[in-house]
Amino acid sequence: FLTLSKGKSRIQVPLFAGFLKSLEKVGISPSSFERGKKLEISGLVSEYKGMLQIIPRKPEDVRLVE
């Protein structure tokens, strides 16, 4: 799980192994996710065990912002 935060707000982004592998097709490797990096994530918003989640549906739903 990737946890995005701003101030006290937190949102989890489940990135399972198969999805991480598909991200390599759009030029994002697992090592690209570092503390302080800015991301844009689109997907299905849901709640799991009281925590908000964004579930990306395709690799293009995850973008690193420079």
C-alpha positions in Angstrom: 0.0 0.0 0.0 1.1 3.5 -0.8 -0.2 6.2 1.7 -0.7 9.7 0.4 -0.8 12.4 3.0 -1.2 16.1 3.3 -1.3 17.5 6.8 -3.5 15.2 8.9 -5.3 13.8 5.8 -4.3 10.3 4.6 -5.5 8.2 1.7 -4.3 4.7 0.9 -3.5 3.5 -2.6 -3.4 -0.3 -2.9 -0.7 -1.1 -5.5 -0.5 -4.9 -5.8 2.4 -6.7 -7.5 0.7 -7.2 -10.8 -0.3 -3.5 -11.0 3.2 -2.4 -10.1 4.6 -4.5 -12.9 2.1 -2.8 -15.3 3.3 0.6 -14.2 6.7 -0.2 -15.8 4.9 0.0 -19.2 4.3 3.7 -18.5 7.8 4.4 -17.2 7.2 4.2 -13.5 9.3 1.7 -11.4 8.7 0.8 -7.8 11.8 2.8 -6.8 10.0 5.9 -8.2 7.8 6.0 -5.1 9.8 8.0 -2.5 8.7 10.2 0.4 8.1 13.7 -0.8 7.4 12.8 -4.5 4.2 14.3 -5.9 1.7 12.0 -7.6 -1.6 12.4 -9.4 -3.8 9.3 -9.0 -7.2 8.7 -10.6 -9.4 5.8 -9.8 -12.2 4.4 -7.8 -12.6 6.0 -4.4 -13.7 3.7 -1.6 -13.5 3.2 2.1 -11.8 0.1 3.7 -11.7 -0.3 7.5 -12.4 3.4 8.0 -9.6 4.5 5.7 -10.2 6.2 2.3 -8.6 4.5 -0.7 -8.1 5.4 -4.3 -7.9 2.3 -6.4 -6.3 3.0 -9.8 -7.8 0.9 -12.6 -5.1 1.2 -15.3 -1.4 2.2 -15.3 -2.2 5.6 -16.8 -4.1 6.4 -13.6 -0.8 6.9 -11.8 1.4 9.8 -12.7 4.6 11.3 -11.2 4.4 15.1 -11.1 7.7 16.8 -11.7 
